[in-house]
Amino acid sequence: MWRAFLEYTRRLDWILLGTALALTGIGLAAIYSIDLSRGGELNFFSTQFLSLGIGMSVLLVAASWHMARYEKM
């Protein structure tokens, strides 16, 4: 199990993942700031944060599949 996890992390494109997370963090900070300036609830921020969680889950599942699975589709 540990060996499979190490192999999985070795195959990730860390520069692309880090850049995407940095841009997402900047976007979340901007949405948070806009929600605070309107006063009241954080409607847009919570929706975006939930979407980030779902998107990251899908990304990790899709990245764990071998390329041969995509070719068969």
Backbone as ProteinMPNN parsed JSONL, in Angstrom:
{"seq_chain_A": "MWRAFLEYTRRLDWILLGTALALTGIGLAAIYSIDLSRGGELNFFSTQFLSLGIGMSVLLVAASWHMARYEKM", "coords_chain_A": {"N_chain_A": [[0.823, -1.188, 0.0], [1.88, 1.27, 0.843], [3.96, 1.52, -0.976], [2.551, 1.742, -3.372], [1.329, 4.204, -2.966], [3.573, 5.904, -2.919], [4.469, 5.567, -5.542], [2.309, 6.665, -6.88], [2.434, 9.376, -6.046], [4.84, 10.071, -7.16], [4.307, 10.169, -9.858], [2.788, 12.437, -10.23], [2.361, 15.735, -11.559], [3.943, 18.068, -10.106], [4.528, 20.788, -10.331], [2.511, 21.805, -12.002], [0.259, 21.148, -10.428], [0.793, 22.633, -8.088], [0.772, 25.251, -9.127], [-1.887, 25.437, -10.018], [-3.225, 25.177, -7.559], [-2.275, 27.479, -6.263], [-3.348, 29.547, -7.867], [-6.037, 28.989, -7.465], [-6.224, 29.496, -4.737], [-5.757, 32.267, -4.728], [-8.001, 33.108, -6.142], [-10.033, 32.238, -4.389], [-9.461, 33.895, -2.209], [-10.049, 36.381, -3.312], [-12.818, 36.115, -3.806], [-13.684, 35.747, -1.191], [-13.038, 38.241, -0.111], [-14.742, 39.894, -1.592], [-17.229, 38.914, -0.753], [-17.106, 39.66, 1.957], [-17.048, 42.449, 1.714], [-19.585, 43.004, 0.836], [-20.99, 42.542, 3.046], [-22.544, 40.571, 5.528], [-23.515, 37.261, 4.759], [-21.372, 34.513, 3.681], [-21.917, 33.528, 0.983], [-21.083, 33.108, -1.75], [-18.406, 32.406, -1.373], [-18.509, 30.048, 0.208], [-19.842, 28.323, -1.547], [-17.992, 28.225, -3.659], [-15.808, 27.12, -2.315], [-16.78, 24.608, -1.628], [-17.085, 23.595, -4.218], [-14.411, 23.518, -4.943], [-13.466, 21.455, -3.269], [-14.899, 19.246, -4.299], [-13.955, 19.254, -6.924], [-11.178, 18.813, -6.525], [-11.261, 16.25, -5.469], [-12.234, 14.775, -7.661], [-10.128, 15.268, -9.41], [-7.963, 13.935, -8.137], [-8.852, 11.277, -8.209], [-9.062, 10.873, -10.992], [-6.404, 11.276, -11.697], [-5.229, 9.095, -10.555], [-5.866, 6.927, -12.087], [-4.698, 4.693, -14.594], [-3.229, 5.448, -17.768], [-4.062, 3.733, -19.768], [-6.681, 3.078, -19.201], [-8.053, 5.373, -19.958], [-7.627, 5.332, -22.69], [-9.164, 3.17, -23.451], [-11.715, 4.112, -23.215]], "CA_chain_A": [[0.0, 0.0, 0.0], [2.777, 2.421, 0.93], [4.703, 1.582, -2.233], [1.62, 2.245, -4.385], [1.162, 5.634, -2.708], [4.791, 6.576, -3.367], [4.456, 5.561, -7.007], [1.27, 7.618, -7.281], [2.916, 10.742, -5.849], [5.962, 10.294, -8.077], [3.797, 10.423, -11.198], [2.075, 13.708, -10.304], [3.064, 16.918, -12.042], [3.869, 18.919, -8.93], [4.535, 22.207, -10.723], [1.164, 22.114, -12.467], [-0.642, 21.067, -9.283], [1.073, 23.782, -7.224], [0.298, 26.462, -9.795], [-3.353, 25.422, -9.983], [-3.65, 25.457, -6.182], [-1.981, 28.884, -5.962], [-4.358, 30.36, -8.543], [-7.304, 28.746, -6.782], [-6.161, 30.238, -3.477], [-5.931, 33.693, -5.03], [-9.41, 33.284, -6.487], [-10.828, 32.118, -3.159], [-9.236, 35.1, -1.411], [-10.795, 37.465, -3.946], [-14.235, 35.891, -3.55], [-13.889, 36.002, 0.241], [-12.993, 39.683, 0.077], [-15.975, 40.452, -2.152], [-18.325, 38.556, 0.153], [-17.003, 40.484, 3.169], [-17.366, 43.843, 1.412], [-21.035, 43.113, 0.705], [-21.567, 42.389, 4.379], [-23.482, 39.459, 5.656], [-23.11, 35.862, 4.646], [-20.335, 34.146, 2.722], [-22.593, 32.612, 0.064], [-20.257, 32.753, -2.906], [-17.186, 31.754, -0.913], [-18.787, 28.666, 0.625], [-20.144, 27.559, -2.755], [-16.737, 28.019, -4.378], [-14.972, 26.228, -1.517], [-17.354, 23.275, -1.817], [-16.726, 23.195, -5.579], [-12.982, 23.187, -4.904], [-13.339, 20.12, -2.674], [-15.388, 18.255, -5.259], [-13.02, 19.242, -8.05], [-9.922, 18.168, -6.127], [-11.531, 14.816, -5.349], [-12.293, 14.229, -9.02], [-8.765, 15.337, -9.951], [-7.136, 12.879, -7.557], [-9.318, 9.989, -8.731], [-8.682, 10.794, -12.402], [-4.949, 11.174, -11.799], [-4.77, 7.785, -10.083], [-6.108, 5.924, -13.129], [-3.636, 4.511, -15.578], [-3.592, 6.012, -19.062], [-4.714, 2.708, -20.596], [-8.121, 3.17, -18.959], [-8.585, 6.473, -20.769], [-7.583, 4.92, -24.089], [-10.253, 2.223, -23.688], [-13.008, 4.813, -23.185]], "C_chain_A": [[0.871, 1.258, 0.0], [3.543, 2.613, -0.374], [3.827, 2.134, -3.359], [1.403, 3.752, -4.212], [2.392, 6.415, -3.175], [4.862, 6.642, -4.887], [3.445, 6.575, -7.538], [1.774, 9.051, -7.153], [4.094, 11.061, -6.77], [5.477, 10.67, -9.472], [3.093, 11.772, -11.335], [2.967, 14.809, -10.859], [2.942, 17.985, -10.954], [3.852, 20.4, -9.274], [3.146, 22.629, -11.185], [0.168, 22.119, -11.311], [-0.448, 22.26, -8.353], [0.582, 25.093, -7.816], [-1.219, 26.553, -9.758], [-3.868, 25.731, -8.579], [-3.386, 26.914, -5.792], [-3.015, 29.804, -6.612], [-5.73, 30.193, -7.904], [-7.342, 29.49, -5.457], [-6.351, 31.73, -3.676], [-7.395, 33.981, -5.363], [-10.314, 33.198, -5.271], [-10.661, 33.355, -2.275], [-10.004, 36.285, -1.99], [-12.293, 37.323, -3.686], [-14.57, 36.154, -2.086], [-13.939, 37.506, 0.512], [-14.268, 40.344, -0.452], [-17.162, 40.143, -1.253], [-18.294, 39.401, 1.429], [-17.389, 41.929, 2.898], [-18.863, 44.054, 1.229], [-21.725, 43.007, 2.059], [-22.523, 41.213, 4.426], [-22.82, 38.112, 5.471], [-22.04, 35.648, 3.58], [-20.898, 33.141, 1.712], [-21.688, 32.158, -1.07], [-19.002, 31.993, -2.485], [-17.442, 30.308, -0.53], [-19.116, 27.785, -0.57], [-18.862, 27.238, -3.522], [-15.832, 27.05, -3.642], [-15.469, 24.787, -1.624], [-17.007, 22.735, -3.208], [-15.246, 22.823, -5.672], [-12.777, 21.791, -4.339], [-13.78, 19.022, -3.625], [-14.418, 18.127, -6.428], [-11.699, 18.563, -7.727], [-10.099, 16.667, -5.964], [-11.555, 14.144, -6.72], [-10.898, 14.217, -9.65], [-7.902, 14.202, -9.424], [-7.557, 11.493, -8.042], [-8.882, 9.828, -10.177], [-7.174, 10.644, -12.568], [-4.44, 9.805, -11.361], [-5.006, 6.683, -11.114], [-4.936, 5.858, -14.086], [-4.136, 4.996, -16.939], [-4.326, 5.004, -19.952], [-6.222, 2.714, -20.387], [-8.754, 4.269, -19.805], [-8.617, 6.082, -22.252], [-8.708, 3.96, -24.429], [-11.61, 2.913, -23.76], [-13.416, 5.302, -24.542]], "O_chain_A": [[0.621, 2.195, -0.758], [3.748, 3.742, -0.819], [4.298, 2.9, -4.199], [1.305, 4.486, -5.196], [2.251, 7.484, -3.77], [5.269, 7.657, -5.451], [3.702, 7.259, -8.528], [1.564, 9.86, -8.056], [4.307, 12.223, -7.117], [6.155, 11.406, -10.189], [2.826, 12.208, -12.455], [4.18, 14.807, -10.649], [1.952, 18.715, -10.898], [3.219, 21.187, -8.571], [2.659, 23.692, -10.801], [-0.679, 23.009, -11.231], [-1.427, 22.837, -7.878], [0.044, 25.943, -7.107], [-1.776, 27.619, -9.498], [-4.843, 26.468, -8.427], [-4.181, 27.516, -5.071], [-3.502, 30.737, -5.974], [-6.497, 31.152, -7.812], [-8.373, 30.053, -5.09], [-7.029, 32.385, -2.885], [-7.955, 34.981, -4.915], [-11.251, 33.984, -5.129], [-11.625, 33.81, -1.66], [-10.547, 37.101, -1.245], [-12.963, 38.309, -3.378], [-15.62, 36.718, -1.777], [-14.782, 37.98, 1.272], [-14.806, 41.254, 0.18], [-18.005, 41.008, -1.015], [-19.343, 39.81, 1.926], [-17.995, 42.575, 3.753], [-19.363, 45.159, 1.442], [-22.901, 43.344, 2.196], [-23.22, 40.918, 3.454], [-21.719, 37.861, 5.959], [-21.832, 36.486, 2.702], [-20.396, 32.022, 1.608], [-21.544, 30.961, -1.318], [-18.585, 31.051, -3.159], [-16.67, 29.426, -0.906], [-18.714, 26.622, -0.609], [-18.672, 26.111, -3.98], [-15.154, 26.239, -4.273], [-14.669, 23.855, -1.702], [-16.675, 21.559, -3.356], [-14.882, 21.906, -6.407], [-11.986, 21.019, -4.881], [-13.118, 17.991, -3.746], [-14.1, 17.02, -6.865], [-11.158, 17.825, -8.549], [-9.194, 15.894, -6.281], [-10.97, 13.078, -6.911], [-10.533, 13.266, -10.341], [-7.179, 13.571, -10.195], [-6.708, 10.63, -8.261], [-8.386, 8.769, -10.559], [-6.717, 9.958, -13.482], [-3.345, 9.396, -11.749], [-4.405, 5.613, -11.02], [-4.271, 6.86, -14.347], [-5.334, 4.954, -17.217], [-5.128, 5.397, -20.799], [-6.969, 2.386, -21.308], [-9.865, 4.107, -20.308], [-9.536, 6.463, -22.977], [-9.166, 3.929, -25.571], [-12.558, 2.353, -24.31], [-14.476, 5.91, -24.686]]}, "name": "protein", "num_of_chains": 1, "seq": "MWRAFLEYTRRLDWILLGTALALTGIGLAAIYSIDLSRGGELNFFSTQFLSLGIGMSVLLVAASWHMARYEKM"}
